């Protein structure tokens, strides 16, 4: 067997192993078999590692998840009723008291969502021309760009054409240059016409707004999931009329529990906001539920151990379960931002990001690959966009600390992701 064939076999077996041992997903209507333990996977895992090393001369490290005999948790087996009485902020880790979210009335599950859900990988990029080769090497097929819209603006195909010419699908996350432009519902139709124009020009995916549960992105005093759902409804109609194949993703809320500290005029907890979207009928106007996960300091395989005050946004698995269950499984998830912050190579982080001070580049690379593998094998995640590929800003908002391509130009995460995807 040549190295390429062996590589593909090993990747497939590793993903199957991850799916069985870490996720254990089963149809909600069928009781799962006896809970597996990591003991039953040890021999197979070691055989894969040994075969990989023999064929390539490169060690593939599969980190032990728990002591021998530890039951493997089944994703979705635990329900997450919402925040506890004490909630941490989105990034700073300060505990904020706040109410539990309103009860969610889940819609019926769509008949067209099957376990064979395709799952793809991409990255948010600053300089596609320079970063495209590394993205392709890592196995990415999508590129994400943020598009700042102003009322009356005409859609352009420049970014779309550039991405397609380099062999990538493109996701455009479209939001206002100034949130005041939509105050009181103004210019909703102008926005909808704009995103419809992008779809007509060949955009493969459009995220309708971004973090609309914060007054940084939506007018203060007007944050409301029903109002947002009205914008989503208009946008969905324009996009699908222009290009039925364009993937419509709901704007990902900021993961936060800060509403108790700052009030609903300024921020809504993301799960509270999702419940409001469901009540407003948002499931009828989206193909995929937008998710942001960017505050992890542990492997995505872990569901406990974070030293910060307990909150579901700290854990990859809890985010998947919370968002997927909010819509009753009626739509898949799209991570429009998934990233791990590390200061290595740049210097100390700002105090509001100090929670990531101990994360290393090696951990970032490993955790991104693990998250990609979990997403691709889950049957719940349609698209994972890594935040980010190549940002260079490192200040009050340390975006470069999230970048796969590090300050010295190396990309350890490119190698770990390639081991999962097989590259391109």
N, C-alpha and C positions, 0 to 999 in steps of 0.2 A: 504494500500500500504506500503510495507516495505521500510526501508531507502535506500537500494540499488536501488530499482526501482524508488523511488522518486528522488534520486540523478540523475540518468540517464535522467529522464524526465526533471528535472530542467536544467541540462547542455544543453540538446537539445534545450529547450525553450530559454535559455540565448543566445546560439549561434545564434538561429534564430532571436532573438531580436537584437543582435549586427549586424548581417548581414543586417537586414532591416533598422535599425536606423542609423548605422554608415557607412555602405558601400553603400547600395542601389544599388548594381550592377544590371545592366540590359544588355541585348543583345544590342550591338552597333547599330543594324539595327532597333531596336524598340524604339520608343519614350517612356520614362519613365512616369508613372502616376504622378499626382500632388505630388510635393515634400512633404514628410511627415515631421512632426514636432515632437519634443520630447514630447509635450503634449499628443499625441496619444499613447505614450508608457508608460506613468507614472503609470497608474493603474496596467497594467500587470507586470511592473517591481517591484512594491511594493508587489504585490501578490506573486511573486517568492521569494523575500527576506523573507517575512513573513512565507511562507511555508517551506523554507529551515531552518529558525531559529526554527520553531516548531518541525520539524522532527529530527534535529541534535543537537540543542542547540548551534549552531555556527552561528553567523551573517555573511551573505555574503553581502559585501558592493558593491553596484553599484553606482559609482561616477557619479554625474550629469555632463553632457557634456557641457551644455550651458543654459542660461536663458530660461524660458518657452517661447514657440513660435518661437524659433530659428530654421530656416530651417536646415535639416540634409543634409550636402554636399554629393553628389554622387561621389564616387571614379571614376576617369576617365572622369568626365564631363568637367574638366578643362585640357587644353593642356599645356604642359610645353615646351616652345620653346628652353630652354637652359639657361645658366647662364646670369645674367644681366652683365652690364659693370664692376661691382665690384663683386668679388667673394671671399668667405672666404677659408682659407686653410682647409685641411681635418680634422685636429684636433685642431690646435691652435686658430682658430677664427680670424686670421689676414686677412684683406681684400686684395685680389690679383686681379689686373686688368687682363683681358684675353679675348680672342675672343669667340664669341658664336660658338657652334659646327657646323660642316658641316651638311647640311640637310640630313635627314635619308630617304632612300628609303626602305620602309618596305616590307618584303616578303608577299606572300599570306598566309593566315591563314591555318594551317593544318586541315584536315578534321577529324583527330582522337582526337582532344582536345575537350572535352565535359564539360558542366557545372558540371558534376558529378566527377570532378577531385579529386582523393584521396589526402589527405594532411596529412603528418605525422610530428612528432616532435622528435628531438634528441638533443644531447649536445656534445660539444667538451670537451674532458676529458683528465686529466693528469694521474689519477690512477683509471682505470676502476674497478679493484677488490674492492677497498674501496667504490667507488661512485655508483656502479651498483644498490644497493638497493634503494637509494634515487632517482636515475634516473627512475627506474621502478615505484616507488611510484608516481612520478610526471607525469607519463604517457608517458615517452619517449620510442621510439622503435628503434631509431638509435643512434649510437655513431660515432663521427668524430675524426679521428686522422690525424695529418700532417705527411707526409712521405717525408723525404729528400733523393732524388735520386742522385746517382753518376753514370757517364757513365760506362757501362759494368756490372752494378750490376744485380744480379739475384733476382727476386721477391721471397718473403717469405710469407708463410701463417700463421705465428705465431699470428699476431694481428687479422687476419680474424677469425681464429679458436677460439681465446679467446673470441671475441665478440659474435660469434655464440653460443658458449657454455653457455654464460650468457643470451641468448635469445634476442640479439640485432642484427639488421642489421648494417653494417659498411660502412661508407663513408671515403675514403682515399683521402686527398688533397695532390697531388704529385707535388713537385717542386724541383729545383736543390739545392744541398748543396752549390754550387757556381755558380752564374749566368753566369760567364765566360765560363762555360762548354757548353753553347749553343751559344756562340758568333759566329756571321756570319752564323747561321743555323747549326752549328756543333752539332752532336749527336742527332738530332731530331728523327732519326729512332731508336736510342738506347733507348731514352725515350719512344717512342711509343711501342717498344717491351716490355719494363718494365711494363708499365701500362696494356698492353695486358696480360702479365703474371699474374698480380694481379687479373684481371678479370677471368682468367682461374682457379685461386685458390679460387674463390668464392666471391670476393669483390662485395658488393651490389651496391655501387656507387663509382665513381671516379671523382674527380674534377681535371680538366686538368690545372695545374698551379694555381697561387695565386697572385693577385695584380700585374699583369704583366704590368700595366700602370705606375709603379714606377721603378726607377733605382736601388732600393734596391733589387728587385726580377728579373729584366731583365737587360741585359747589357746596360749601359749608351750609348746614341747616337744611339741605335738600337731599341728603343721602337716603335713598329709599329703594329697596329691591323691586317694588312694583313699578316705579318710574323707570328704572333701568330696563326692566322687562319690556316696557313699551318701546324703548329705543332698540332693544334686541329684536323685537317683533318686526319693526319697520325695516331694520337692516337685513334680517333673514329673508324677507320678501324680495327686497331689491337684489340681494346676492343670488338667490336661487333663480330669479327671473333672468338674470344676466348669464349665469353659469351654474347649472344644477350640480356640477361636479366639485365646486368649491366647498371645502370643509368649513363649516361655520362653528366656531368655538366661542362659548360664552366667556366674557372677561373674567380672568382669575382674580378673586378677591385677595387682598393681603391677608396672610395667616396671622391672626391677632386675637387677643382677648382683652383689648384695652378699652372697650366701650364703657365699662363701669367707672373708669378713671376720668375719661374725657367727655363722655356723653354722646348720645346718638346723633347730635348735630355734627360731630366731628369724626366719629368712627363707629362702625358696627363690627362685632365679632363675626368672623367669616362664616361660622356654622349658622349663626343667627341670620345672616344675610342670605345664605343658601336656602334656608327654610322659607324665607320670604319670596325668593325667586320661584320655588316650587309652588307655593300658594298662588302666585301670580300667573302660573301656566308656562313658565320659561321652557319647560321640557319640549314644548311644541315648536320652539324657535331656535333650536341648536342641534348640531350633530354630535357635539362633544362638550363635556363640562371642563372648563378651564381650571387648572390647579397651579399654585405656586408652592414649592417646597425649597426653602433656602436657609433654614436655621438649624440644620442638623449638626450635631457634634459627635455622633456615634454611627457605626455601621447601619445601613438600612435593614440589615438582618436582625437588629436588636429592637426589642419592644419595651425595654426597661433599662435603667441605669443612668439616665441623664441627671446630672446633679442639680439642675434648675428646678424651680417649683413645677409640679406635675402639670402637663398640658399636652394635648394630643398633637399639636403642631410640631413638637420636637421629634416625632417619629414618622418615618416614611410609611410604615404599615398602617398606622393610625390615620394618617392623612388619606390614604387610599380608601380605607374602610369608611371614614366619615363622609367623604365626598361621594363615593359610589352609593352608599346607603341613603344619602340625602335625597337622591333621585330614584331610589328604589331599584337601582340597576337598570333603569330604562335607557340610559345613555352611557357610553364609555367615557373615560377620563382622558384629557390631554394635558400633560405637564407642559405649560408654556414657559415655565422657569423651574429648573431643578439644578441646584448647585450646592457646593460645599466651600465654605470660606476658610482660607488659611493665610496667615501673615508671612509665612516663610518666604524669604527672599525680598521682602519689602520693609519690614520693621513693625513696630507696635501698631495695633489696631486702635481706632478711636474708642473711647470708653463705652459707647453704645453698642459696639460690636465685640466687646472683650470676651464674650461667651465663646468665641472661636479661637482664642489666643493659643491654645495648645494643639490645635489641629495641624498636621504636617502635610506636605505635598504628597508624600507616599500614601497617607490615609485618604486624602482627597481623590487620588487616582483610583485606589481600591474601591472606595465607596461609590464613586460614579459608575464604575463597571458593575458593581453589585446591584445598584439601583436600576441600571439599564437592563440587566439580566432579569431582575424581578418583574419589571414593567413588561418586557417582551414576552414573558412566559405566563403572565397573570390572567389573560383573557379579559382584563378590565381596562387596560391602558392602550389607547389607540396611537398616541404620539408622545414622545419624550424629547423636550428641547432642553439641552444642557445650558445653564447660565453660568458662565459664558465661555466663549472660545478664546477671545483675544483682547479683551478690554485692557486699557493701560492706566486708567485713572485710579489713583490710590490716595484718598484724602478722607474727608468726612464721610463720604460714601465710597468705601474701599472696593470698587468693582473689580480692580485688577486682582484682588485676593481670591476672587471666585474663578479667575480665568484658568482654562486648561493649559494654554501656552503661557509659561511662566516668564519671569523677568529676564532669565538668561536665554530665552528662546526655546528651551526644551519643552516637551509635552509628554510627561509620564502617563497622563490619562489617555493619551492617544493609543499607547501600547495596551493598557488594560482594557480599554473599550474594544480594540481590535480583537483581543482574545475572546470577547463575548460575541461580537458581530461577524467576525471573519473578514472585516474590511470590505473595501470595494476595489 
